Amino acid sequence: MSFPWAQEYKPQGTVSKWVDERLPLPRLVYNAVGAGYPVPRNLNYFWNFGVLAGVALVIQIVTGIVLAMHYYASVDGAFNSVEHIMRDVNSGWFIRYAHMNGASFFFIVVYIHIFRGLFYGSYKAPREMIWLLGVTIFLLMMATAFMGYVLPWGQMSFWGAQVITGFFSAIPLVGEPLRQLLLGGFAPDQAALNRFFSLHYLLPFVIAGVIILHIWALHIPGSSNPTGVSVKGEQDTVPFHPYYTAKDGFGLGIFLIFFVAVTFFAPNMLGHPDNYIPANPLSTPAHIVPEWYFLPFYAILKAFTVDFGIPFTGIIIIPAKLMGVLAMFGSILLLFFLPWLDTSPVRSGHYRPLFRKFFWYGLIPCLLVLTYCGGKPPYTQWVVLSQLAAAYYFAHFLIILPIVSRIERPLPLPNSITEAVTGKPLPAAA
Amino acid sequence: MVRLIAFLVGLFFSGMLLIGLGDTVITAIKEPAVPSVEAEFHEETLPVKFAHDGPLGKYDRGELQRGLKVYAEVCAACHSLNLVAFRDFAALGYSEEQVKAIAKAWKTEVPSINPETGEPATRPAIPADKIPSPFANEVAARAANNNALPPDLSLITKAREGGPAYVYSLLLGYRDQAGYKNEEGKELLKEFPEAATPAGLHFNPWFANLNIAMAAPIVSDDQVTYDDGTKATKEQMARDVSAFLTWAAEPKMENRKSAGWAALGFLLVFTVLAWMSYKTIWADKKH
């Protein structure tokens, strides 16, 4: 594990020596995020977002635990208990708004973190396991965020739960009974709310566990870097502490400034007004839309409008609804296969001229279009745009990327990280 | 193998999406979407500014007190405000005695039981009570309102796109539908003869489907007599009650904004110091 030149933990005092011999926890921390972890010296600001995602999780867990002390998981009382937190609990408005916007900011930093991985090829050998665990964390986050959004039991909570749990009914034969079993009823009600609350409290700790595995897996090969060139020697790295703790401290300040600005001055900007209306199973909102971070996937779901069947016979093999559900889950699950779809030995997008073109002019606009269209009502122009973008999304990962990595001629790589940084070849002695 | 399966899956999904795209386009050409009356005649909120707007905005206590009066004398006849307690009115600048007096004089009494017989009864409100609902339950509310349910107003400015500006626009938005034209000069009943407002509803182009069950609540100037001598024009009353309902929905807004400035100030110092230590630590490392 790690590089041979990593600094060793040397306990100084009697107490720390005593502890180190019995439970070397300080040693573990020292080697994980202290001076004992050598990190490439050329990381740019995109490498701040892993730590920021960790901070966002901590914010969510701390505010969430306090909210759970005042929240009441009941279909009659949930909505008013949230308002009780907003009005009567000491600083409850702050805790609640921080948790509500914290979810959005968690997704913002995680999306940037994933973007970093996609562009710089962080998913490639020898870091496939880190990537697989990361996609797992992302799936868990989505489940947690969805269930958390249901808890205030507003209109969007209820109807969002109705739509999402409706996915199960798209499964042939067993779909509807399965949906009822999971919900504990025919529609989201008290049983479902209790389940959502229980799981919403559980999953963040599962996420924390998978994050530990994610960081463990990271420490086997060490961090990647913007050139994608592997670390060759001590001159290529700096100890995580103090170099990257200092840089992450600065990054954290910038992150918190954005977070605080939204939480205190525009706390409802990212939410939907309908969720301030108590849930009413008898009144469907005009447009049911998920939170912004689900919009690209929601657009993919809605983009499937034709059944798959045998032409001219009327036999339907996969109905459009089921295909939409499969594609929506598939759009995330395909990320698990990314390390084996992109076979180019060059990691960083900087040295991949063709990959870079498809990335910037294909994938990124496609994701922005999907996000935008996901929140729009099903008018022709939005449906057409999301169909086009969704078609590109699948083509990009499943067809274009494998072909590009085969035919592309990468640019020459620098000989080492130090050479890339200093702009001159390494001295012969080093 | 992975790449072959991926290729086929990609071809299938992308292919189905492109077929769907063709289908959508053909359908759109065959049956072009008919513009809806809501799309053509629903109005954006009127431009209106409030003292509490913006990151430095604070509630105008006089405005809130006038708004409370409009709510109590006009809206409260039908709309509940069940998340707000009388004690909360202290934040509008009333003394403890004044709050007690407001609670005691409130038109609707609080449901209670007769302490001798145990029969259902009512009693005057006290500061600890939430504002009592004008109707005993939803059935009673619908029965008295032509089967429409007047929504609770506690969160109305957060539960509608546009917030206070929406409430303001809606209150002043009642129009005569006969001969009504939008800004482009299109006449509603000529373009959509079938969209005539049904009996029992009222035409209001600021309401989502243009026809609202609530009759115009603010009908004439001086409908309410303000204690501070402000002239109660229709616009003034609509403004004041919109501001009051914003406070009802977000009573902690001023705490929130001032705490926000303190947090931002702290973070600014923190970030500058963090930046300086980052630069100092990295001074000897090219990166």
Interface residues (C-beta under 8 A of the other chain):
Chain A: R41 N42 L43 N80 E83 M86 R87 W93 F94 Y97 V238 P242 Y243 A246 K247 G249 F250 L252 G253 I254 L256 I257 V260 A261 T263 F264 F265 P267 N268 P273 D274 Y276 I277 A286 A303 F304 T305 V306 F308 A320 M323 A327 G330 L334 F337 W340 L341 T343 Y379 T380 V383 V384 Q387 L388 A390 A391 Y392 F394 A395 F397 L398 I399 P402 V421 T422
Chain B: V2 R3 A6 F7 V9 G10 L11 F13 S14 M16 L17 L18 I19 G20 L21 D23 T24 V25 T27 A28 A33 P55 L83 D88 P151 S154 L155 K158 A159 R160 E161 A208 A249 P251 K252 N255 R256 K257 A259 G260 A263 L264 L267 L268 F270 T271 A274 W275 S277 Y278 I281 W282 K285 K286 H287
